[in-house]
């Protein structure tokens, strides 16, 4: 296995580099959640604004530096929120925290591995995902064509139906009621657009990979409506490794 890349800290000033550390103590401190409910998104984009490569997957445009941060963000989260399309395209299964990060989770009172929370309009999710541990939360609508499939694989308390479309605020309320307040959203772009429209997104972690892919790929936030008002953001920090820029942006809430 290749050694983890060193991450140069460009912002804030005064910190120079984060060398490899299996327990990722310094990087975890940099990405620590504030107290209370907090919704963080983690996305990647190319120089020309594509959220995926030609294969329709973000996994084809990321690298070692991004993956190092990816592991830390998952290791800090109570729950990982994702859209069904992304879960299928990226072949999601139950998240597994790298062993060196598990002690910190236990010390903070978290389970060893964060569960998934999947938003789906159709309920078309593979049985391997639904049956994996930790068992996922699934949010869908009563008319979902694969609702019977979901009911056959999920405990009743993990399947939630929303009339008239899945409501991001209700999703977050349900998760918070289960003690899952540190939320990490991994997309896709349409789910992220729904979070922005509902004004529930607190933070965007955005990796810019030094590549141009062209093509018809969507942006990291892709919805039918423009944000109104536009969400301003300020940088919390900016990291660099091998041409990759990894930023953490705090969004203003309406």
Secondary structure as UniProt FT lines:
FT   STRAND          7..11
FT   TURN            13..14
FT   STRAND          17..18
FT   TURN            22..23
FT   HELIX           25..30
FT   STRAND          38..46
FT   TURN            47..48
FT   TURN            54..55
FT   HELIX           58..60
FT   HELIX           64..76
FT   STRAND          79..83
FT   HELIX           84..89
FT   TURN            90..91
FT   HELIX           99..107
FT   TURN            108..109
FT   STRAND          115..119
FT   HELIX           127..130
FT   STRAND          137..140
FT   TURN            142..143
FT   TURN            145..146
FT   HELIX           147..153
FT   HELIX           156..158
FT   STRAND          159..161
FT   TURN            163..164
FT   HELIX           168..177
FT   TURN            178..179
FT   STRAND          182..185
FT   HELIX           189..197
FT   TURN            198..199
FT   STRAND          203..209
FT   TURN            215..216
FT   STRAND          233..241
FT   TURN            242..243
FT   STRAND          244..251
//
